[in-house]
Amino acid sequence: MKNQSRGEFSGARLWGDSASLRVVFTASALIAVILAGCAAPGEPIERRPPVPTPISDLAAVQRGSDVTLTFTMPNETVQKLPLKSPPAVEIYRGFSPPGAPAKNLSLVSTIAPAQLAQYSAQGRVRYFDVIPATDFAQHPGADAVYSVRTRATEKKESEDSNLVAVPLVVPPAPISDAKAQVTRDSIQLTWTPPSALVTGAPAKILGFHIYRVELEPPPAGNSVAPPPRKSPLSQIGETDASTAAFADAHFSFGATYEYSIRSVFASGGQTLESGDSNLVDVTPRDVFPPAPPLGLEVIYVPAEGGAPASLDLSWAISPETGVAGYNVYRSEQEGTRGERLNSALLRTPAFRDMNAVPGRTYFYTVTAIDTAGLESAPSAAVSGGVPRGSH
């Protein structure tokens, strides 16, 4: 009996009486309802905002008043999940003495996701930060310090990128009046040398570098948007400080070119460049006729073997590229062009006049025609004739 009573007591401790069972089942049902409510469809579930991984390859270099920043955009979150769309980019800048820790970086620019394409090339973002002249004046000899963050949502931005510090060098004011003029043989560039740094202090210019790039033709039906560059600007020449002009002889009519002039100056033992001048776009058109032919000669050819007497004309072949042929003119009055003798364009520098009337004096000139259909001025006139009595 004692064992049985112990067994019954133990059973009561484990399961309790019927009233206790009702309480247990009621509590269990309530918990189940609460848990079911938490998982009910339509209820908001708190999610962590996507935070892009921080940029780690930020680099910077100064050219003129610009600092060029380059970096690779992140493509996943800190939770190793792919970003569904490119995040916005926030660029921060501050100034500090050389080697000193950067403090109080300020947001200077934001690149919206829709704008990223115009800053991207070969998988990297390239952004040009313009340093105002007032900052050069207020922070002489300082470092410009940069950091970049990205933001996929407004709730949370990424951690800071690596910091980069650029020792600032005060550059000359950029050239602002570069202009171009097209001639038959070259595109002539001219400009006014700068006399001061961007801060207003006197500038010592060592020379100039000339840059050029060929532009793609604008898309069909779009004459408003600027044509894209085929490649970055490339240096094509240089001049010394006393020469503010350059002739570009390596061009093609009908192509479009963009030019920039950069001043060369010295600072801290280094030879540096200013920023780009105003960009000059030029599309040279072939509106220049070729030069007149030289060396025209007229030779009398007597009648022979039944062939009547004639006059043979010859001249030096044109050294210019693009000459398609020649025209020959004859006049009986000196100083006038007269009539054209050839019915079709002459491809070679020679012509035989079989219709010269014996006893008359003729004045001959020759012109050159280029592939655009432009005709040169006439050559120097040369006289000739068939003697009377020639058959």
ZIUR-V45772 format. One line per field, one symbol per residue. ss: DSSP state (H for helix, E for strand, C for the rest). psi: psi as a letter, one per 40 degrees, with the letter a starting at -180 (. if undefined). Layout:
# ZIUR-V45772
ss: ???
psi: ???
This chain:
# ZIUR-V45772
ss: CHHHHHHHHHHHHHHCCHHHHHHHHHHHHHHHHHHHHHCCCCCCCCCCCCCECCCCCCEEEEECCEEEEEECCCCEECCCCECCCCCEEEEEEEEECCCCCCCCCEEEEEECHHHHHHHEECCEEEEEEECCHHHHHHCCCCEEEEEEEEECCCCCECCCCCCEEEECCCCECCCCCCEEEECCCCEEEECCCCCEECCCCECCEEEEEEEEEEECCCCCCCCCCCCCECCCCEEEEEEECCCCEEEECCCCCCCEEEEEEEEEEEECCEEEECCCCCCEEEECCCCCCCCCCCCCEEEEECCECCECCEEEEECCCCCCCCEEEEEEEEECCCCCCCEECCCCCECCCEEEECCCCCCCCEEEEEEEEECCCCECCCCCCEEECCCCCCC
psi: dddddddddddddddaadddddddddddddddddddddeiiehhhhihihhiiihefhiiihhbeihhhiihiieiieefihhdihiihhhiiiiiiheiihifhiheihhideeddeeihfeihhhhhhhidddddegheihhhiihiihdiedhiiiiaiihhhhhhhiihihefhiihhideihhhiihiieiideeiiihhdaihhiiihiiiiihegedhiiiidiihiheiiiidehfihhhegihhdihihiihhihiihfeihiiaiiahhhhhghigehiiiiiifhihhhhiihfehiiihhhiihiheiiehdaiihihiehheidaihdhdihhdigiihhefhhheihihiiiiihieeehhiiiihihiiihiiei.
